Amino acid sequence: MARSNRREAGRRRLAMRLPQMRKLIMETRDPWQLELFEAYQMAVEPRDAVRRHRFNSNLVREYDETCSEIERHVIRAMREPSYAQRTS
């Protein structure tokens, strides 16, 4: 999947996952937030594949934690525009 496609797929997934932030997520053009969307997509795809094939529950848990951490970063970045500058 191309980078821009991963970003948009991640954006859509996050918009569904975080309905209270949906409007902000769909409107943002901030490069740092777009990178978070891409990172989210890159974490969700293997997590879902591992879940479907019931491989390793520890690995699923690890991917879930990664996805949750990215979700927390997105929420904070949406609420605090200066957050991206502090973490860059």
Solvent accessible surface area in square Angstrom, and as a share of the most:
residue,aa,sasa,rsa
1,M,132,0.59
2,A,59,0.45
3,R,127,0.46
4,S,73,0.47
5,N,84,0.43
6,R,53,0.19
7,R,52,0.19
8,E,69,0.31
9,A,11,0.09
10,G,0,0.00
11,R,7,0.03
12,R,131,0.48
13,R,91,0.33
14,L,0,0.00
15,A,4,0.03
16,M,140,0.63
17,R,144,0.52
18,L,12,0.06
19,P,76,0.48
20,Q,116,0.52
21,M,11,0.05
22,R,94,0.34
23,K,145,0.62
24,L,87,0.43
25,I,0,0.00
26,M,80,0.36
27,E,99,0.44
28,T,18,0.11
29,R,165,0.60
30,D,55,0.28
31,P,95,0.60
32,W,53,0.19
33,Q,16,0.07
34,L,26,0.13
35,E,85,0.38
36,L,19,0.10
37,F,0,0.00
38,E,14,0.06
39,A,39,0.30
40,Y,6,0.02
41,Q,5,0.02
42,M,102,0.45
43,A,9,0.07
44,V,1,0.01
45,E,65,0.29
46,P,43,0.27
47,R,33,0.12
48,D,30,0.15
49,A,34,0.26
50,V,11,0.07
51,R,112,0.41
52,R,165,0.60
53,H,113,0.50
54,R,212,0.77
55,F,138,0.57
56,N,73,0.38
57,S,79,0.51
58,N,94,0.48
59,L,64,0.32
60,V,26,0.15
61,R,129,0.47
62,E,106,0.47
63,Y,56,0.21
64,D,42,0.22
65,E,104,0.47
66,T,55,0.32
67,C,2,0.01
68,S,39,0.25
69,E,88,0.40
70,I,18,0.09
71,E,16,0.07
72,R,147,0.54
73,H,58,0.26
74,V,0,0.00
75,I,37,0.19
76,R,107,0.39
77,A,2,0.01
78,M,20,0.09
79,R,157,0.57
80,E,65,0.29
81,P,112,0.70
82,S,53,0.34
83,Y,12,0.05
84,A,11,0.09
85,Q,145,0.64
86,R,136,0.50
87,T,62,0.36
88,S,113,0.73
